[in-house]
Amino acid sequence: IEHLKEVIIEDSIGINDELDKRMQHLVDTYHDEWAVVVNDPERRKKFKQFVNTDENQERQEMIEFVDMRGQLRPANWPADGQPQTNWEAPKSDIFALREK
């Protein structure tokens, strides 16, 4: 235990400087790849809400919100066995019309 105290607390083998250098290297070479995408319009075009269309859905269309004390919040999840989406199949969808 005394040897561990010497190594860890008193840095008897001199590893603290090496660890500090490695940590400083990580800090100095940090690169935020998402900041580059956000700031570059060409790269930002690659990230769309839907791949097959340029249309976007508003969050109110994707998530059901309820008003609570004057603030909107997402609605609670439905009880087990209840549908978990507001989406309904088009009336012309032959798969939706068949019996399950």
N, C-alpha and C positions, 0 to 999 in steps of 0.2 A: 504494500500500500504506500509506503514511503516513496518508492520508486515512481509510482503513478503520480503522486503529488508533485514530485520533482519535474516529471515530464509535462504534466498538464498545467499545473499552476505556475511553476517557476520556469517553464520552458527550457529545461536543461539540455535538450538536444536541438534546440533552435528551429522548431517547425513553425512557430507563429509567424515569422517573417515570410516564409514560403507560402503559407496559407493566405496571409495578407496580400502578397503579390498576385496570387491566383485570383483572389476575390476582386482586386482592383482591375485586373485584366478583364474579368467578366463585366464589370461596371463600365469600363472604358470602351469595350467592343459591343455593348448592347445595341441592338437594332430593332426598332419596332416595325415589323413588316406590315402590320395593318395600317399604320399611319401613312406609309408609302402608298398603299392602295387607296386610302381615303383621299389623299391629296393628288392623285393622278387620275384624271378623267378617263383615260384609255383603260387603265386597269380596273377602275370602278365599274365600267360597262360590263365586265365579265361577271359581276355579281348582281343578279336580278332576283326578284321575288319568285318568278316562274321562268323556266327555261324556254318554254314554247310560245311565249307571248310577251309583249311589252306592257301589257296592262298590269296594274297593281291593285290589290284589294286593300281597302282600309281596315284597320284593326276591328272596327265595329262589325264588319261583315264576317270576320273570322272567329271572333270571340263574343260571346253574349255578356253584356255588361248590365249591372243593376245599380241603381242609385241608392247610396247609403249615406244619410246625413249630408246630402248635397255633393257627394263625391262619387264618381263612377268607380266600380271595382268589378273584376271578373266574377261571374255568377259561380255559385258552388257547383261542384261536380254532381251530376245526377246520381240517384241511388242505383245500386247494382241492378242490372237488367234493363235499365232505361237507356234509350238512345243517347249517345254522347256527342251529337252533332246537330246543327240546325239544317244541314244539307238534306235536300230531298231530291230524289231521282226525277228527271223529266218524265212527263206522262208518256212520252214516246219511247221510253227505254224498255225494250222487251224483257230484259233481265229483271228489272224491278217489278214488272207486272206479274211474273210467274209466281206460282205458289212456292213457298219455302218448306 
